Amino acid sequence: MTTQTTPPQTPTAPTSGTPKGLIGIPPTTGRALATGGGVLTIISTFLAWTWTSAFPGDLTVYGYPGGLQVLVLIGGILTTLLGLASYGVKGLGWLTPAGADGALKLAALGTFTTAWFTVIAITVNLGGVVNLEPGGYIAAAVTLIALLGALSLPFERPAPDPVDPEDTQWEQFLHHARHAGAVTRATFASGPARPARDIPAYAEILVIILAMALGLTIFTYGIGTEYDELFVGFLITVGFGFAALAKTGLVARVSAITTKHRTITMTGAFVAAAAFPFTQSDDRYATIGVYILIFATVALGLNIVVGLAGLLDLGYVAFLGVGAYTAALVSGSPSSPLHVHWPFWASAIAGAVVAMIFGVIIGAPTLRLRGDYLAIVTLGFGEIFRITVLNMDGTSGPDVTNGSNGISSIPNLNIFGFDFGQEHSLGGFTIARFANYFLLMLLITFIVVIVFRRSSDSRIGRAWIAIREDETAALAMGINGFRVKLIAFALGACLAGLAGSVQAHVTYTVTPEQYQFAHVVPPNSAFLLAAVVLGGMGTISGPLVGAALLYLIPAKLQFLGDYQLLAFGITLVLLMRFRPEGLIPNRRRQLEFHEEAEAPAVLSKAGA
């Protein structure tokens, strides 16, 4: 008697009626409108949108997109590709491993928003719609058509293809996850995802190189935007473009490859970052770059305290100030009462060690507190530090920090005869002052990343995570909670002090106002904590990306004046609403914020 093997049953889409989208257009017609609208959008960017070059970017040229037209062109290309992929065009399956319909809606919405923002900006800046050329009207119309077509696509996910019974249970699990549009969530819930098809190792490395090159290109373009409207359009395009690619599952697929080759990915990221100064024609944007690295390095140190150990520290910027003041006092500055000039390596070690000592002194009596009580105490420490250095002016207290005047005229670094304050030529490229400090700070960041990575993978790192998840259970299992938390506090303070020693030489002057809890210009404790939460707690790349965004966006939104913080706050609210686990979360936090969606997937894999 032969037994017949029945293939496992797979969930199917609802069959009651034709699935509808947000509007009543049939899905077939809507898909055609979205794809055709994307093609027409591409064509419209090669037309003139206005008659005068008074609007920045010179949108008067036929046959050559400029300024915001380039961003609309990118959105149109992405919309067209996703539209063709939704038709099942051969060769585009790699772009949409989790389906194209949801991503098509986001791409069309982003293109529509950028195009209409441009049209409205031209109208407002130049004084009326009369300043629009036919290309502007066409772009507005075709992007609206593409958006309406995308919104007509059904919200129900399509039924997955039958599962091959010869596949392993892991492959079947990933198959269901991809067709459910949940590759990213399933990845973080059940382990690192893998591409649907294995590709050679050299091809995976090539993917990593392309991802690093794309990241460098996007960052360089964003930091070098020459006018306000272009930066706003850049934010819109990048935001919706990233959301669309994440919806397709492509981001999860690339993340799986980078996770598989962690060392190569980290090396490639630092090589790409080191190439940044060589992409700049002057030192203006390298200035922003070095401050971003200082901010990101301190945020990564705070990530040890908040992300790994789960300690809410609201006065962390004070440790940055301790390191900066320590390095400034021994830097040879004429404003320093110590009148000594130590070499950089000695001042950097001194800044890190003194900050660590302060971390132990502050942490020893306070780390027996938890939650909100610990947050209040650390907030008080930050204010105590600022008020103390403000009063150590020789009048209210001993003459150490010069009070509100701070320590000024801090000399440039000179390491082995290399003067960081002078221009240098490297391989035909001119590297100016801030580019020199950018490369130095990149080296410091690399050291901090190594420390974070090794610490999180060690026994003490596991103890931090245990404390973060459930301190009572960790104590019951024999972990010395106080000692473990004190080590986290001291290590985080040490890394912040190391970054502060470089900051003192970059800024020439250290003053108490730089180290407040909430300050208009980061880094400050509020922005540091926001960078960790926004980027992704407990990860390496998360705080780095979060810090870059939180420094770059306010620096570029200064044209909003009094509404700058309002717009910035609204952006943070939206990001936390739609991605509460952070931009680059770890697996555990992804599961925590999507517990309802993840539980069935986890249970099915556990049962298997």
C-alpha positions as CSV (number, residue, x, y, z in Angstrom):
1,M,0.0,0.0,0.0
2,T,1.5,3.3,-1.1
3,T,1.0,6.5,0.9
4,Q,0.4,9.7,-0.8
5,T,2.2,12.8,0.5
6,T,0.0,15.8,0.7
7,P,1.8,19.1,0.3
8,P,1.3,21.4,3.2
9,Q,-1.6,23.8,3.0
10,T,-0.9,27.5,2.5
11,P,-3.1,30.4,3.4
12,T,-4.9,31.9,0.5
13,A,-6.3,35.3,-0.2
14,P,-9.9,36.0,0.5
15,T,-12.1,35.0,-2.4
16,S,-15.2,36.9,-1.5
17,G,-15.4,39.6,-4.1
18,T,-12.6,41.5,-5.8
19,P,-10.3,43.2,-3.4
20,K,-10.4,46.9,-3.5
21,G,-8.0,49.7,-2.7
22,L,-8.5,53.1,-1.2
23,I,-10.5,54.3,-4.3
24,G,-12.9,52.5,-6.6
25,I,-10.6,52.1,-9.7
26,P,-10.1,48.5,-10.7
27,P,-6.7,47.2,-9.6
28,T,-5.7,46.3,-13.1
29,T,-6.4,49.8,-14.3
30,G,-4.8,51.3,-11.3
31,R,-1.6,49.3,-11.8
32,A,-1.5,50.6,-15.4
33,L,-2.0,54.2,-14.2
34,A,0.7,54.0,-11.6
35,T,3.2,52.5,-14.0
36,G,2.3,54.8,-16.9
37,G,2.3,57.8,-14.5
38,G,5.9,56.8,-13.4
39,V,7.0,56.8,-17.0
40,L,5.4,60.1,-17.8
41,T,7.0,61.5,-14.6
42,I,10.4,60.6,-15.9
43,I,9.7,62.4,-19.2
44,S,8.3,65.5,-17.4
45,T,11.7,66.0,-15.6
46,F,13.3,66.6,-19.0
47,L,11.0,69.6,-19.6
48,A,11.3,73.1,-18.2
49,W,9.2,73.7,-15.1
50,T,9.7,77.5,-14.9
51,W,10.8,80.2,-17.2
52,T,13.3,82.0,-15.0
53,S,16.5,80.8,-13.3
54,A,15.6,82.9,-10.2
55,F,14.3,79.7,-8.6
56,P,17.4,77.8,-7.4
57,G,18.4,74.8,-9.4
58,D,17.7,76.3,-12.8
59,L,14.6,74.4,-13.8
60,T,14.4,76.2,-17.2
61,V,16.5,73.7,-19.3
62,Y,14.9,71.3,-21.7
63,G,16.5,67.8,-21.8
64,Y,18.6,68.2,-18.6
65,P,17.0,67.8,-15.2
66,G,18.3,70.0,-12.4
67,G,17.8,70.6,-8.7
68,L,14.5,69.2,-7.5
69,Q,13.8,67.7,-10.9
70,V,16.6,65.1,-10.2
71,L,14.8,64.0,-7.1
72,V,11.4,63.7,-8.9
73,L,13.3,61.8,-11.6
74,I,14.6,59.3,-9.0
75,G,11.1,58.9,-7.6
76,G,9.7,58.3,-11.1
77,I,12.2,55.7,-11.9
78,L,11.5,53.8,-8.6
79,T,7.7,54.1,-9.3
80,T,8.2,52.7,-12.8
81,L,10.3,49.8,-11.7
82,L,7.9,48.8,-8.9
83,G,5.0,49.1,-11.3
84,L,6.7,46.8,-13.8
85,A,7.6,44.4,-11.0
86,S,4.0,44.3,-9.9
87,Y,3.2,43.0,-13.4
88,G,5.7,40.2,-12.9
89,V,8.2,41.5,-15.5
90,K,11.1,39.0,-15.7
91,G,14.3,40.2,-14.2
92,L,12.7,42.5,-11.5
93,G,11.9,39.8,-9.0
94,W,15.1,40.6,-7.0
95,L,13.6,44.1,-6.4
96,T,10.4,42.9,-4.7
97,P,11.0,39.7,-2.7
98,A,8.0,40.6,-0.5
99,G,5.6,42.0,-3.1
100,A,5.4,45.3,-5.0
101,D,1.9,46.7,-4.4
102,G,2.6,48.2,-1.0
103,A,6.0,49.6,-2.0
104,L,4.4,51.1,-5.2
105,K,2.0,53.1,-3.1
106,L,4.9,54.6,-1.0
107,A,7.0,55.3,-4.1
108,A,4.1,57.0,-5.9
109,L,3.2,59.1,-2.8
110,G,6.9,60.2,-2.3
111,T,7.2,61.2,-6.0
112,F,3.9,63.1,-5.8
113,T,4.9,64.9,-2.6
114,T,8.3,66.0,-4.1
115,A,6.8,67.1,-7.4
116,W,4.0,69.1,-5.8
117,F,6.3,70.6,-3.2
118,T,8.5,71.8,-6.0
119,V,5.5,73.3,-7.9
120,I,4.2,75.0,-4.8
121,A,7.7,76.4,-4.0
122,I,8.0,77.8,-7.4
123,T,4.6,79.4,-7.2
124,V,5.2,80.9,-3.8
125,N,8.8,82.1,-4.3
126,L,8.2,83.6,-7.8
127,G,4.8,85.0,-7.1
128,G,2.1,82.9,-8.8
129,V,1.3,79.9,-11.0
130,V,2.0,82.1,-14.0
131,N,5.7,81.3,-13.4
132,L,5.2,77.7,-14.2
133,E,6.1,76.2,-17.6
134,P,4.2,73.3,-19.2
135,G,6.7,70.8,-17.6
136,G,5.6,71.8,-14.1
137,Y,1.9,71.3,-14.9
138,I,2.6,68.0,-16.6
139,A,4.7,66.8,-13.6
140,A,1.9,67.7,-11.2
141,A,-0.7,66.0,-13.2
142,V,1.1,62.7,-14.0
143,T,2.3,62.3,-10.4
144,L,-1.3,62.7,-9.2
145,I,-2.4,60.1,-11.8
146,A,0.3,57.7,-10.6
147,L,-0.7,58.2,-7.0
148,L,-4.4,57.6,-7.7
149,G,-3.5,54.4,-9.6
150,A,-1.3,53.2,-6.8
151,L,-4.0,53.9,-4.2
152,S,-6.4,51.7,-6.2
153,L,-4.3,48.6,-5.6
154,P,-5.8,46.2,-3.1
155,F,-4.8,46.2,0.5
156,E,-5.1,42.4,0.8
157,R,-1.8,40.6,0.3
158,P,-1.8,38.1,-2.7
159,A,-1.9,34.4,-2.0
160,P,1.6,32.9,-1.8
161,D,2.8,30.4,-4.4
162,P,2.6,26.7,-3.4
163,V,5.4,25.6,-1.1
164,D,7.8,23.0,-2.4
165,P,7.4,20.0,0.0
166,E,11.1,19.2,-0.5
167,D,12.1,22.6,1.0
168,T,13.4,22.6,4.5
169,Q,11.1,23.9,7.3
170,W,13.2,27.1,7.5
171,E,12.8,27.8,3.8
172,Q,9.1,27.2,4.0
173,F,8.9,29.6,6.9
174,L,10.7,32.3,5.0
175,H,8.5,31.6,2.0
176,H,5.4,32.4,4.0
177,A,7.0,35.4,5.6
178,R,8.0,36.9,2.3
179,H,4.5,36.5,0.7
180,A,3.0,38.0,3.9
181,G,5.0,41.1,3.4
182,A,6.7,40.5,6.7
183,V,10.3,39.7,5.8
184,T,11.7,42.3,8.0
185,R,9.6,41.4,11.0
186,A,10.2,37.7,10.6
187,T,13.9,38.4,10.3
188,F,14.2,40.0,13.7
189,A,11.8,37.6,15.3
190,S,13.4,34.4,14.2
191,G,16.9,35.0,13.2
192,P,18.8,36.6,10.3
193,A,17.0,36.2,7.0
194,R,18.7,34.8,3.9
195,P,18.2,35.6,0.3
196,A,15.6,33.4,-1.5
197,R,18.5,32.1,-3.6
198,D,22.0,31.6,-2.5
199,I,24.5,33.7,-4.4
200,P,28.3,33.4,-4.4
201,A,30.3,35.0,-1.7
202,Y,31.9,37.4,-4.1
203,A,28.4,38.5,-5.2
204,E,27.4,39.1,-1.6
205,I,30.5,41.2,-1.1
206,L,29.7,43.2,-4.2
207,V,26.3,43.9,-2.8
208,I,27.9,45.2,0.4
209,I,30.2,47.4,-1.7
210,L,27.3,48.8,-3.7
211,A,25.3,49.4,-0.5
212,M,28.2,51.3,1.0
213,A,28.7,53.4,-2.2
214,L,25.0,54.2,-2.3
215,G,25.0,55.3,1.3
216,L,28.1,57.5,0.8
217,T,26.4,59.0,-2.3
218,I,23.2,59.8,-0.5
219,F,24.9,61.2,2.5
220,T,27.2,63.4,0.4
221,Y,24.3,64.7,-1.7
222,G,22.3,65.4,1.4
223,I,25.0,67.2,3.3
224,G,25.9,69.2,0.2
225,T,22.4,70.5,-0.7
226,E,22.9,74.1,-1.6
227,Y,19.5,75.5,-0.8
228,D,16.6,74.9,1.6
229,E,14.0,73.6,-0.9
230,L,16.5,71.0,-2.2
231,F,17.1,69.6,1.2
232,V,13.4,69.3,2.0
233,G,12.9,67.5,-1.3
234,F,15.9,65.3,-0.4
235,L,14.3,64.3,2.9
236,I,11.0,63.5,1.2
237,T,12.6,61.4,-1.5
238,V,14.9,59.5,0.8
239,G,12.2,58.9,3.4
240,F,9.6,57.5,1.0
241,G,12.3,55.7,-1.1
242,F,13.7,53.9,2.0
243,A,10.1,53.0,3.2
244,A,9.3,51.6,-0.3
245,L,12.4,49.5,-0.5
246,A,11.8,48.3,3.1
247,K,8.3,47.3,2.1
248,T,9.6,45.2,-0.8
249,G,11.8,43.2,1.5
250,L,14.9,44.3,-0.3
251,V,16.3,46.1,2.7
252,A,15.9,43.0,4.8
253,R,17.6,41.0,2.2
254,V,20.6,43.3,2.1
255,S,20.6,43.4,5.9
256,A,20.8,39.6,5.9
257,I,23.9,39.7,3.7
258,T,25.6,42.4,5.8
259,T,24.9,40.5,9.0
260,K,26.5,37.4,7.4
261,H,29.6,39.4,6.6
262,R,29.8,41.7,9.6
263,T,33.5,42.4,9.5
264,I,33.5,43.2,5.8
265,T,30.5,45.4,6.3
266,M,32.1,47.4,9.1
267,T,35.3,47.8,7.2
268,G,33.5,48.9,4.1
269,A,31.5,51.4,6.1
270,F,34.6,53.0,7.6
271,V,36.3,53.1,4.2
272,A,33.3,54.8,2.7
273,A,33.3,57.3,5.6
274,A,37.0,58.0,5.1
275,A,36.4,58.8,1.5
276,F,33.9,61.5,2.4
277,P,36.4,64.4,2.9
278,F,37.8,63.6,-0.6
279,T,34.4,64.2,-2.1
280,Q,34.2,67.8,-0.9
281,S,35.6,70.8,-2.7
282,D,35.9,72.9,0.4
283,D,35.9,72.5,4.2
284,R,32.4,73.6,4.8
285,Y,30.7,70.3,4.7
286,A,33.6,68.5,6.4
287,T,32.8,70.7,9.3
288,I,29.3,69.2,9.6
289,G,30.8,65.8,9.1
290,V,33.2,66.0,12.0
291,Y,30.5,67.3,14.4
292,I,28.3,64.4,13.2
293,L,31.0,62.0,14.1
294,I,31.5,63.5,17.6
295,F,27.7,63.4,18.2
296,A,27.5,59.8,16.8
297,T,30.4,58.5,18.9
298,V,29.0,59.9,22.1
299,A,25.6,58.5,21.2
300,L,27.2,55.1,20.7
301,G,28.7,55.4,24.2
302,L,25.3,56.2,25.6
303,N,23.9,53.2,23.8
304,I,25.9,51.0,26.2
305,V,24.1,52.6,29.1
306,V,20.6,52.9,27.6
307,G,20.5,50.3,24.9
308,L,22.4,47.4,26.5
309,A,22.0,48.0,30.2
310,G,18.6,49.7,30.1
311,L,19.6,52.6,32.4
312,L,17.9,55.9,31.6
313,D,20.7,58.5,31.8
314,L,19.5,62.1,31.1
315,G,22.8,63.8,32.1
316,Y,25.2,61.9,29.8
317,V,26.4,65.0,28.0
318,A,28.2,66.0,31.2
319,F,30.7,63.2,30.6
320,L,31.4,64.7,27.2
321,G,32.0,68.0,29.0
322,V,34.3,66.4,31.6
323,G,36.5,64.9,28.8
324,A,36.5,68.2,26.9
325,Y,37.4,70.3,29.9
326,T,40.1,67.9,31.0
327,A,41.7,67.9,27.5
328,A,41.4,71.7,27.3
329,L,43.2,72.2,30.7
330,V,46.2,70.2,29.6
331,S,46.2,71.4,26.0
332,G,48.6,74.3,26.4
333,S,45.8,76.9,26.1
334,P,46.8,80.3,27.5
335,S,43.4,80.4,29.2
336,S,44.2,77.2,31.2
337,P,45.3,77.8,34.8
338,L,47.5,74.6,34.6
339,H,49.8,76.0,31.9
340,V,50.8,72.5,30.7
341,H,50.9,71.1,27.2
342,W,50.5,67.4,27.0
343,P,50.6,65.4,23.8
344,F,47.3,64.4,22.3
345,W,47.5,60.7,23.3
346,A,48.0,61.8,27.0
347,S,45.2,64.3,26.9
348,A,42.8,61.8,25.3
349,I,43.6,59.2,27.9
350,A,43.3,61.8,30.7
351,G,39.9,62.9,29.4
352,A,38.6,59.3,29.1
353,V,40.0,58.3,32.6
354,V,38.7,61.4,34.4
355,A,35.3,61.0,32.8
356,M,35.3,57.3,33.8
357,I,36.1,58.3,37.4
358,F,33.2,60.7,37.4
359,G,31.0,58.0,36.1
360,V,32.0,55.7,39.0
361,I,31.6,58.5,41.5
362,I,28.2,59.4,40.3
363,G,27.1,55.9,39.6
364,A,28.1,54.3,42.9
365,P,25.5,56.1,45.0
366,T,22.8,56.3,42.4
367,L,22.7,53.1,40.4
368,R,20.7,51.4,43.2
369,L,17.8,53.4,41.9
370,R,15.7,52.3,38.9
371,G,13.6,53.8,36.1
372,D,12.3,57.4,36.6
373,Y,14.2,57.9,39.8
374,L,17.6,57.1,38.2
375,A,16.6,59.5,35.3
376,I,16.0,62.3,37.7
377,V,19.3,61.8,39.5
378,T,21.3,61.7,36.3
379,L,19.5,64.8,35.1
380,G,20.5,66.5,38.3
381,F,24.1,65.4,37.8
382,G,24.2,67.1,34.4
383,E,23.0,70.3,35.8
384,I,25.4,70.1,38.7
385,F,28.3,69.7,36.3
386,R,27.2,72.8,34.2
387,I,26.7,75.0,37.3
388,T,30.0,73.8,38.9
389,V,32.1,74.7,35.9
390,L,30.2,78.0,35.6
391,N,31.1,78.9,39.2
392,M,34.7,77.9,39.1
393,D,35.8,81.3,37.8
394,G,37.9,82.5,40.7
395,T,35.1,84.6,42.2
396,S,32.4,82.1,43.2
397,G,34.9,79.3,43.5
398,P,38.4,78.3,42.6
399,D,39.9,79.6,39.4
400,V,39.9,76.5,37.2
401,T,37.4,76.7,34.3
402,N,37.2,80.6,33.8
403,G,33.4,80.4,34.5
404,S,31.2,81.4,31.6
405,N,34.2,82.5,29.5
406,G,35.3,78.9,29.3
407,I,38.8,77.8,28.1
408,S,39.5,79.4,24.8
409,S,42.3,79.5,22.2
410,I,42.9,75.7,22.4
411,P,45.7,75.0,20.0
412,N,45.4,72.6,17.1
413,L,46.7,69.1,17.4
414,N,50.1,68.2,16.2
415,I,50.7,64.5,16.1
416,F,54.1,63.3,14.9
417,G,54.6,66.5,13.1
418,F,51.2,66.4,11.4
419,D,49.5,69.8,12.1
420,F,45.8,69.3,12.0
421,G,45.2,73.0,11.6
422,Q,47.0,73.2,8.2
423,E,45.9,72.1,4.8
424,H,47.6,69.0,3.5
425,S,47.7,67.4,0.0
426,L,47.0,63.6,-0.1
427,G,47.0,62.0,-3.5
428,G,46.2,65.2,-5.3
429,F,43.4,66.1,-2.9
430,T,43.6,69.0,-0.5
431,I,42.6,68.2,3.0
432,A,41.8,71.2,5.2
433,R,41.5,71.6,8.9
434,F,38.1,70.0,9.6
435,A,38.8,67.2,7.1
436,N,41.9,66.4,9.2
437,Y,39.8,66.3,12.4
438,F,37.1,64.3,10.5
439,L,39.7,61.5,9.8
440,L,40.9,61.6,13.4
441,M,37.4,61.4,14.8
442,L,36.7,58.6,12.4
443,L,39.6,56.7,14.0
444,I,38.1,57.4,17.5
445,T,34.7,56.2,16.3
446,F,36.3,53.0,15.0
447,I,37.8,52.4,18.4
448,V,34.4,53.0,20.1
449,V,32.7,50.7,17.7
450,I,35.2,47.9,18.5
451,V,34.7,48.4,22.2
452,F,31.0,48.4,21.9
453,R,31.0,45.3,19.7
454,R,33.3,43.3,21.9
455,S,31.5,44.4,25.1
456,S,28.1,43.5,23.8
457,D,29.3,40.0,22.8
458,S,31.0,39.3,26.0
459,R,29.8,37.8,29.3
460,I,29.3,41.3,30.8
461,G,27.3,42.3,27.7
462,R,25.0,39.4,28.2
463,A,24.6,40.4,31.8
464,W,23.7,44.0,30.7
465,I,21.0,42.6,28.4
466,A,19.7,40.4,31.2
467,I,19.5,43.4,33.5
468,R,17.7,45.5,30.8
469,E,15.1,42.8,30.2
470,D,14.3,41.9,33.8
471,E,16.5,43.0,36.6
472,T,14.7,41.0,39.2
473,A,15.1,37.8,37.2
474,A,18.8,38.6,36.5
475,L,19.5,39.1,40.2
476,A,17.7,35.8,41.0
477,M,20.1,34.1,38.5
478,G,23.1,35.3,40.4
479,I,24.1,38.4,38.4
480,N,25.5,41.2,40.5
481,G,23.2,43.9,39.3
482,F,25.0,46.9,40.9
483,R,28.4,45.9,39.7
484,V,27.2,45.2,36.2
485,K,25.4,48.5,35.9
486,L,28.4,50.4,37.4
487,I,30.6,48.9,34.7
488,A,28.2,50.1,32.0
489,F,28.0,53.5,33.5
490,A,31.8,53.8,33.8
491,L,32.5,52.5,30.3
492,G,29.9,54.8,28.7
493,A,31.4,57.8,30.5
494,C,34.9,56.8,29.4
495,L,33.9,56.7,25.7
496,A,32.2,60.1,26.0
497,G,35.3,61.6,27.6
498,L,37.4,60.2,24.8
499,A,35.2,62.0,22.2
500,G,35.2,65.1,24.3
501,S,39.0,65.3,24.2
502,V,38.8,65.7,20.4
503,Q,35.8,68.1,20.6
504,A,37.8,70.5,22.7
505,H,40.4,70.9,19.9
506,V,37.9,71.0,17.1
507,T,35.8,73.8,18.6
508,Y,38.8,75.8,20.0
509,T,36.7,76.8,23.1
510,V,34.8,74.8,25.7
511,T,32.1,76.7,27.7
512,P,29.4,75.5,30.1
513,E,26.6,76.3,27.7
514,Q,27.7,73.6,25.4
515,Y,26.7,70.9,27.9
516,Q,23.1,71.6,28.8
517,F,20.3,69.0,28.9
518,A,18.4,70.7,26.1
519,H,20.3,73.0,23.8
520,V,19.4,74.3,20.3
521,V,22.6,72.8,18.8
522,P,23.5,69.2,19.5
523,P,25.1,67.3,21.1
524,N,23.1,67.6,24.3
525,S,21.5,65.0,26.6
526,A,18.0,65.2,25.0
527,F,19.4,64.8,21.4
528,L,21.8,62.0,22.4
529,L,19.0,60.0,24.0
530,A,16.8,60.7,20.9
531,A,19.6,59.5,18.6
532,V,19.8,56.2,20.5
533,V,16.1,55.6,20.5
534,L,15.5,56.8,16.9
535,G,18.4,54.9,15.5
536,G,17.8,51.6,17.3
537,M,18.7,50.8,20.9
538,G,21.3,48.1,21.4
539,T,22.8,48.2,17.9
540,I,26.0,49.6,16.4
541,S,24.7,51.3,13.2
542,G,21.5,52.5,14.8
543,P,22.9,55.3,17.0
544,L,25.3,56.3,14.2
545,V,22.5,56.8,11.7
546,G,20.2,58.4,14.3
547,A,22.9,60.9,15.3
548,A,23.7,61.8,11.7
549,L,20.0,62.5,11.1
550,L,19.5,64.4,14.3
551,Y,22.5,66.6,13.6
552,L,22.1,67.1,9.9
553,I,18.3,67.9,9.9
554,P,18.4,70.7,12.4
555,A,21.5,72.2,10.7
556,K,19.7,72.2,7.4
557,L,16.3,73.4,8.7
558,Q,17.6,76.7,10.1
559,F,15.7,78.6,7.4
560,L,12.5,77.7,9.3
561,G,13.5,80.1,12.1
562,D,11.1,79.8,15.1
563,Y,9.4,76.8,13.5
564,Q,12.5,74.7,13.2
565,L,12.0,72.8,16.5
566,L,8.3,72.4,15.7
567,A,9.0,70.8,12.3
568,F,11.8,68.7,13.9
569,G,9.4,67.5,16.7
570,I,6.7,66.6,14.3
571,T,9.2,64.5,12.3
572,L,10.3,62.7,15.4
573,V,6.7,62.0,16.4
574,L,6.0,60.5,13.0
575,L,9.1,58.4,13.0
576,M,8.3,57.0,16.5
577,R,4.7,56.4,15.5
578,F,5.4,54.4,12.4
579,R,8.7,52.8,13.5
580,P,8.9,52.8,17.3
581,E,11.6,50.2,17.4
582,G,14.0,52.6,15.6
583,L,15.4,52.8,12.1
584,I,17.8,49.9,12.6
585,P,16.5,47.8,15.4
586,N,17.8,44.6,16.9
587,R,15.7,41.4,16.7
588,R,14.4,41.5,20.2
589,R,13.1,45.1,20.0
590,Q,11.5,44.3,16.7
591,L,9.6,41.5,18.3
592,E,8.6,43.6,21.3
593,F,6.9,46.3,19.1
594,H,5.3,43.8,16.7
595,E,4.4,41.1,19.2
596,E,0.9,40.5,17.7
597,A,2.2,40.1,14.2
598,E,5.2,38.0,15.2
599,A,3.8,35.5,17.7
600,P,2.3,33.2,15.0
601,A,5.5,33.1,13.0
602,V,7.6,32.4,16.1
603,L,5.2,29.7,17.3
604,S,5.2,28.0,13.9
605,K,8.9,27.9,13.8
606,A,9.2,26.7,17.4
607,G,6.7,23.9,16.6
608,A,8.7,22.9,13.6
